[in-house]
Amino acid sequence: MFKVTGMTYGHSVRALTTELTQLQGITSGYVELSTGAVAVASLRPIDHAAVAAAICEAGYQITCAP
C-alpha cells in the first residue's frame, strides 16, 4: 500500500486509477481520496518502483511506500 498526497477531487482518483491500471501486470487499483491510500492488485509480483513512478507521473507525491 502506498500513501499519496496531492489528490483533491474525484478526478484525482480516476486519473490515478487509470495511470496505475495501465501498468503491465496490474489487474486493479484502489485509491481512497480521504486517506490518500493507494493499493494495486496483480497476478505476479508488483514492481513497486514502477507503481511509484506512475504515481509521480500522474502528478502526486508519495509520502509512504512499501
N, CA, C and O atoms as a GROMACS GRO file, in nm:
protein
  264
    1MET      N    1   0.085  -0.118   0.000
    1MET     CA    2   0.000   0.000   0.000
    1MET      C    3   0.090   0.124   0.000
    1MET      O    4   0.192   0.129   0.068
    2PHE      N    5   0.050   0.221  -0.076
    2PHE     CA    6   0.120   0.348  -0.085
    2PHE      C    7   0.034   0.455  -0.018
    2PHE      O    8  -0.088   0.445  -0.016
    3LYS      N    9   0.098   0.555   0.036
    3LYS     CA   10   0.029   0.672   0.091
    3LYS      C   11   0.065   0.788  -0.001
    3LYS      O   12   0.183   0.817  -0.022
    4VAL      N   13  -0.037   0.854  -0.054
    4VAL     CA   14  -0.017   0.957  -0.156
    4VAL      C   15  -0.080   1.088  -0.112
    4VAL      O   16  -0.187   1.089  -0.051
    5THR      N   17  -0.014   1.200  -0.143
    5THR     CA   18  -0.071   1.331  -0.116
    5THR      C   19  -0.087   1.406  -0.249
    5THR      O   20  -0.027   1.370  -0.350
    6GLY      N   21  -0.169   1.508  -0.244
    6GLY     CA   22  -0.188   1.592  -0.361
    6GLY      C   23  -0.320   1.567  -0.433
    6GLY      O   24  -0.354   1.638  -0.527
    7MET      N   25  -0.394   1.465  -0.389
    7MET     CA   26  -0.524   1.438  -0.451
    7MET      C   27  -0.629   1.526  -0.383
    7MET      O   28  -0.634   1.535  -0.260
    8THR      N   29  -0.712   1.592  -0.465
    8THR     CA   30  -0.809   1.684  -0.407
    8THR      C   31  -0.953   1.658  -0.448
    8THR      O   32  -1.044   1.697  -0.376
    9TYR      N   33  -0.975   1.594  -0.560
    9TYR     CA   34  -1.111   1.573  -0.611
    9TYR      C   35  -1.125   1.432  -0.665
    9TYR      O   36  -1.027   1.358  -0.677
   10GLY      N   37  -1.248   1.394  -0.696
   10GLY     CA   38  -1.275   1.264  -0.756
   10GLY      C   39  -1.198   1.243  -0.884
   10GLY      O   40  -1.164   1.130  -0.920
   11HIS      N   41  -1.170   1.353  -0.955
   11HIS     CA   42  -1.090   1.342  -1.077
   11HIS      C   43  -0.952   1.284  -1.045
   11HIS      O   44  -0.898   1.208  -1.124
   12SER      N   45  -0.897   1.319  -0.931
   12SER     CA   46  -0.766   1.266  -0.891
   12SER      C   47  -0.772   1.115  -0.879
   12SER      O   48  -0.680   1.046  -0.922
   13VAL      N   49  -0.878   1.065  -0.820
   13VAL     CA   50  -0.894   0.921  -0.802
   13VAL      C   51  -0.901   0.852  -0.938
   13VAL      O   52  -0.832   0.753  -0.961
   14ARG      N   53  -0.982   0.905  -1.028
   14ARG     CA   54  -0.995   0.845  -1.161
   14ARG      C   55  -0.864   0.850  -1.238
   14ARG      O   56  -0.824   0.752  -1.299
   15ALA      N   57  -0.797   0.965  -1.235
   15ALA     CA   58  -0.671   0.980  -1.308
   15ALA      C   59  -0.565   0.884  -1.256
   15ALA      O   60  -0.494   0.821  -1.335
   16LEU      N   61  -0.554   0.874  -1.126
   16LEU     CA   62  -0.452   0.786  -1.068
   16LEU      C   63  -0.486   0.639  -1.091
   16LEU      O   64  -0.398   0.559  -1.121
   17THR      N   65  -0.612   0.603  -1.078
   17THR     CA   66  -0.652   0.465  -1.104
   17THR      C   67  -0.623   0.427  -1.249
   17THR      O   68  -0.574   0.317  -1.276
   18THR      N   69  -0.653   0.516  -1.341
   18THR     CA   70  -0.624   0.491  -1.482
   18THR      C   71  -0.476   0.473  -1.505
   18THR      O   72  -0.435   0.380  -1.574
   19GLU      N   73  -0.395   0.560  -1.448
   19GLU     CA   74  -0.250   0.552  -1.463
   19GLU      C   75  -0.197   0.418  -1.410
   19GLU      O   76  -0.113   0.354  -1.473
   20LEU      N   77  -0.246   0.378  -1.294
   20LEU     CA   78  -0.197   0.255  -1.232
   20LEU      C   79  -0.238   0.131  -1.310
   20LEU      O   80  -0.158   0.039  -1.327
   21THR      N   81  -0.361   0.127  -1.358
   21THR     CA   82  -0.408   0.007  -1.427
   21THR      C   83  -0.351  -0.006  -1.568
   21THR      O   84  -0.372  -0.108  -1.633
   22GLN      N   85  -0.279   0.093  -1.615
   22GLN     CA   86  -0.210   0.082  -1.742
   22GLN      C   87  -0.074   0.014  -1.727
   22GLN      O   88  -0.012  -0.022  -1.827
   23LEU      N   89  -0.029  -0.003  -1.604
   23LEU     CA   90   0.098  -0.071  -1.581
   23LEU      C   91   0.084  -0.219  -1.613
   23LEU      O   92  -0.018  -0.281  -1.583
   24GLN      N   93   0.185  -0.275  -1.674
   24GLN     CA   94   0.182  -0.416  -1.711
   24GLN      C   95   0.168  -0.504  -1.587
   24GLN      O   96   0.244  -0.489  -1.491
   25GLY      N   97   0.071  -0.593  -1.589
   25GLY     CA   98   0.053  -0.686  -1.480
   25GLY      C   99  -0.044  -0.641  -1.372
   25GLY      O  100  -0.091  -0.724  -1.294
   26ILE      N  101  -0.075  -0.513  -1.366
   26ILE     CA  102  -0.168  -0.463  -1.263
   26ILE      C  103  -0.310  -0.494  -1.308
   26ILE      O  104  -0.351  -0.457  -1.418
   27THR      N  105  -0.385  -0.563  -1.223
   27THR     CA  106  -0.521  -0.601  -1.258
   27THR      C  107  -0.625  -0.504  -1.204
   27THR      O  108  -0.735  -0.493  -1.259
   28SER      N  109  -0.592  -0.434  -1.096
   28SER     CA  110  -0.685  -0.335  -1.043
   28SER      C  111  -0.611  -0.239  -0.952
   28SER      O  112  -0.502  -0.268  -0.902
   29GLY      N  113  -0.674  -0.124  -0.932
   29GLY     CA  114  -0.616  -0.024  -0.842
   29GLY      C  115  -0.724   0.030  -0.750
   29GLY      O  116  -0.840   0.040  -0.788
   30TYR      N  117  -0.685   0.064  -0.630
   30TYR     CA  118  -0.778   0.119  -0.531
   30TYR      C  119  -0.717   0.249  -0.480
   30TYR      O  120  -0.603   0.251  -0.433
   31VAL      N  121  -0.792   0.356  -0.490
   31VAL     CA  122  -0.746   0.487  -0.444
   31VAL      C  123  -0.852   0.544  -0.351
   31VAL      O  124  -0.968   0.559  -0.390
   32GLU      N  125  -0.813   0.576  -0.230
   32GLU     CA  126  -0.904   0.635  -0.131
   32GLU      C  127  -0.866   0.782  -0.113
   32GLU      O  128  -0.763   0.813  -0.055
   33LEU      N  129  -0.950   0.869  -0.163
   33LEU     CA  130  -0.922   1.013  -0.162
   33LEU      C  131  -0.903   1.067  -0.020
   33LEU      O  132  -0.808   1.142   0.004
   34SER      N  133  -0.990   1.030   0.071
   34SER     CA  134  -0.987   1.090   0.206
   34SER      C  135  -0.862   1.054   0.286
   34SER      O  136  -0.816   1.133   0.368
   35THR      N  137  -0.806   0.935   0.262
   35THR     CA  138  -0.689   0.893   0.340
   35THR      C  139  -0.560   0.898   0.260
   35THR      O  140  -0.451   0.896   0.317
   36GLY      N  141  -0.572   0.903   0.127
   36GLY     CA  142  -0.453   0.900   0.043
   36GLY      C  143  -0.398   0.760   0.021
   36GLY      O  144  -0.289   0.744  -0.034
   37ALA      N  145  -0.473   0.659   0.064
   37ALA     CA  146  -0.428   0.521   0.048
   37ALA      C  147  -0.442   0.477  -0.098
   37ALA      O  148  -0.544   0.501  -0.162
   38VAL      N  149  -0.338   0.414  -0.148
   38VAL     CA  150  -0.338   0.361  -0.284
   38VAL      C  151  -0.287   0.218  -0.278
   38VAL      O  152  -0.181   0.191  -0.221
   39ALA      N  153  -0.363   0.127  -0.336
   39ALA     CA  154  -0.323  -0.014  -0.340
   39ALA      C  155  -0.347  -0.066  -0.482
   39ALA      O  156  -0.435  -0.017  -0.553
   40VAL      N  157  -0.268  -0.163  -0.521
   40VAL     CA  158  -0.284  -0.226  -0.650
   40VAL      C  159  -0.286  -0.377  -0.633
   40VAL      O  160  -0.231  -0.431  -0.537
   41ALA      N  161  -0.348  -0.445  -0.727
   41ALA     CA  162  -0.351  -0.591  -0.729
   41ALA      C  163  -0.287  -0.638  -0.859
   41ALA      O  164  -0.300  -0.574  -0.964
   42SER      N  165  -0.220  -0.751  -0.850
   42SER     CA  166  -0.150  -0.804  -0.965
   42SER      C  167  -0.147  -0.956  -0.956
   42SER      O  168  -0.154  -1.013  -0.847
   43LEU      N  169  -0.138  -1.020  -1.070
   43LEU     CA  170  -0.128  -1.166  -1.074
   43LEU      C  171   0.016  -1.213  -1.057
   43LEU      O  172   0.042  -1.333  -1.048
   44ARG      N  173   0.109  -1.120  -1.053
   44ARG     CA  174   0.251  -1.152  -1.035
   44ARG      C  175   0.313  -1.049  -0.942
   44ARG      O  176   0.246  -0.953  -0.905
   45PRO      N  177   0.437  -1.067  -0.904
   45PRO     CA  178   0.499  -0.968  -0.813
   45PRO      C  179   0.490  -0.826  -0.870
   45PRO      O  180   0.508  -0.804  -0.989
   46ILE      N  181   0.462  -0.733  -0.781
   46ILE     CA  182   0.445  -0.593  -0.820
   46ILE      C  183   0.579  -0.522  -0.819
   46ILE      O  184   0.655  -0.534  -0.723
   47ASP      N  185   0.606  -0.447  -0.925
   47ASP     CA  186   0.726  -0.364  -0.931
   47ASP      C  187   0.694  -0.232  -0.861
   47ASP      O  188   0.635  -0.142  -0.920
   48HIS      N  189   0.732  -0.222  -0.733
   48HIS     CA  190   0.699  -0.105  -0.654
   48HIS      C  191   0.755   0.024  -0.713
   48HIS      O  192   0.693   0.130  -0.702
   49ALA      N  193   0.872   0.015  -0.775
   49ALA     CA  194   0.932   0.134  -0.836
   49ALA      C  195   0.847   0.183  -0.954
   49ALA      O  196   0.832   0.304  -0.974
   50ALA      N  197   0.790   0.090  -1.031
   50ALA     CA  198   0.704   0.129  -1.143
   50ALA      C  199   0.576   0.193  -1.094
   50ALA      O  200   0.527   0.290  -1.152
   51VAL      N  201   0.519   0.138  -0.986
   51VAL     CA  202   0.398   0.196  -0.929
   51VAL      C  203   0.428   0.337  -0.876
   51VAL      O  204   0.352   0.430  -0.900
   52ALA      N  205   0.540   0.352  -0.806
   52ALA     CA  206   0.579   0.483  -0.753
   52ALA      C  207   0.600   0.582  -0.866
   52ALA      O  208   0.558   0.698  -0.856
   53ALA      N  209   0.663   0.538  -0.974
   53ALA     CA  210   0.686   0.627  -1.088
   53ALA      C  211   0.554   0.669  -1.152
   53ALA      O  212   0.539   0.784  -1.192
   54ALA      N  213   0.457   0.577  -1.161
   54ALA     CA  214   0.326   0.610  -1.218
   54ALA      C  215   0.253   0.711  -1.131
   54ALA      O  216   0.187   0.802  -1.183
   55ILE      N  217   0.264   0.696  -1.001
   55ILE     CA  218   0.201   0.791  -0.909
   55ILE      C  219   0.261   0.930  -0.929
   55ILE      O  220   0.189   1.030  -0.937
   56CYS      N  221   0.392   0.937  -0.937
   56CYS     CA  222   0.459   1.066  -0.957
   56CYS      C  223   0.428   1.123  -1.095
   56CYS      O  224   0.408   1.244  -1.109
   57GLU      N  225   0.423   1.037  -1.196
   57GLU     CA  226   0.392   1.083  -1.332
   57GLU      C  227   0.251   1.141  -1.339
   57GLU      O  228   0.226   1.232  -1.418
   58ALA      N  229   0.161   1.088  -1.259
   58ALA     CA  230   0.024   1.139  -1.256
   58ALA      C  231   0.016   1.272  -1.182
   58ALA      O  232  -0.089   1.337  -1.183
   59GLY      N  233   0.125   1.314  -1.118
   59GLY     CA  234   0.129   1.445  -1.053
   59GLY      C  235   0.109   1.445  -0.904
   59GLY      O  236   0.081   1.549  -0.845
   60TYR      N  237   0.123   1.329  -0.841
   60TYR     CA  238   0.102   1.320  -0.696
   60TYR      C  239   0.231   1.281  -0.626
   60TYR      O  240   0.326   1.235  -0.690
   61GLN      N  241   0.234   1.301  -0.496
   61GLN     CA  242   0.354   1.274  -0.418
   61GLN      C  243   0.331   1.152  -0.329
   61GLN      O  244   0.223   1.134  -0.272
   62ILE      N  245   0.433   1.070  -0.318
   62ILE     CA  246   0.428   0.953  -0.231
   62ILE      C  247   0.485   0.994  -0.095
   62ILE      O  248   0.596   1.045  -0.087
   63THR      N  249   0.408   0.970   0.010
   63THR     CA  250   0.458   1.001   0.143
   63THR      C  251   0.502   0.874   0.215
   63THR      O  252   0.576   0.881   0.314
   64CYS      N  253   0.456   0.759   0.168
   64CYS     CA  254   0.494   0.632   0.228
   64CYS      C  255   0.479   0.523   0.123
   64CYS      O  256   0.378   0.517   0.053
   65ALA      N  257   0.578   0.437   0.112
   65ALA     CA  258   0.574   0.328   0.015
   65ALA      C  259   0.611   0.198   0.086
   65ALA      O  260   0.676   0.200   0.191
   66PRO      N  261   0.570   0.086   0.029
   66PRO     CA  262   0.602  -0.042   0.092
   66PRO      C  263   0.751  -0.071   0.090
   66PRO      O  264   0.794  -0.175   0.139
   0.00000   0.00000   0.00000
